[in-house]
Amino acid sequence: MEKDQDSIINFPHFTPSARARWKQIPLRAQEDILAAVWCAECNKGTSMNLSEAHIKGGFLILKGICQRCGHDLVRSVEPED
């Protein structure tokens, strides 16, 4: 059974443009993006629990918390050309 992107990640704090951009990214790539985030508190790579997103300067800005320590994290995704 194929996964529905809306059932994987809840979008309570996504702007409409951020939600549309996020849904353009293949599910496997979404998982990879969220699994490869640097936490300054842990001082190592970690996974992010995604909580909000918006578009700024063409970049998709993802905000969430570190799965290890709960520190706030931000990850940007370059715009598509």
C-alpha positions in Angstrom: 0.0 0.0 0.0 1.4 3.4 -1.0 1.7 6.0 1.8 -0.2 9.2 1.6 2.0 12.2 2.4 -0.8 13.9 4.4 -1.0 10.8 6.7 2.7 10.8 7.4 3.2 14.4 8.4 0.5 16.7 10.0 0.6 20.2 8.6 -0.8 22.4 11.5 1.7 25.2 11.0 2.6 25.1 7.3 1.8 28.1 5.1 -0.1 27.1 2.0 2.9 27.7 -0.2 5.2 25.7 2.1 2.7 22.8 2.1 2.5 22.8 -1.7 6.3 22.9 -2.0 6.8 20.1 0.6 4.3 17.9 -1.2 6.3 18.3 -4.4 9.2 16.5 -2.7 9.1 12.7 -3.0 8.3 11.0 0.3 11.7 9.2 0.5 13.5 12.6 0.1 11.2 14.1 2.8 12.3 11.4 5.1 16.0 11.9 4.3 15.7 15.7 4.8 14.1 15.2 8.3 16.7 12.5 9.2 19.7 14.6 8.4 19.7 17.8 10.6 22.5 19.2 12.7 21.7 20.0 16.3 23.9 22.6 17.9 22.9 21.4 21.4 23.8 17.7 20.8 26.7 18.8 18.6 25.9 16.0 16.1 23.5 15.0 13.3 20.0 14.0 14.4 16.4 13.7 13.2 13.9 16.5 13.4 10.3 16.3 14.5 8.8 18.7 12.0 6.3 21.3 13.4 6.1 24.2 10.9 7.3 25.5 7.6 7.2 28.6 5.4 8.8 29.9 2.3 11.5 32.7 2.6 13.5 34.0 -0.4 12.4 30.9 -2.4 13.8 28.5 0.2 11.5 26.1 2.1 12.3 26.7 5.8 11.5 23.8 8.0 11.3 24.2 11.8 11.0 21.5 14.4 12.7 19.9 17.4 15.6 17.5 17.9 14.5 14.0 18.5 17.3 13.5 21.0 17.3 16.6 23.2 14.2 18.7 22.2 16.3 21.7 21.0 14.8 23.9 18.3 16.1 23.1 14.8 15.8 24.8 11.4 16.5 23.2 8.0 16.3 24.9 4.7 15.5 23.3 1.3 16.8 25.0 -1.8 14.3 26.2 -4.3 13.6 24.2 -7.5 15.0 25.6 -10.7 
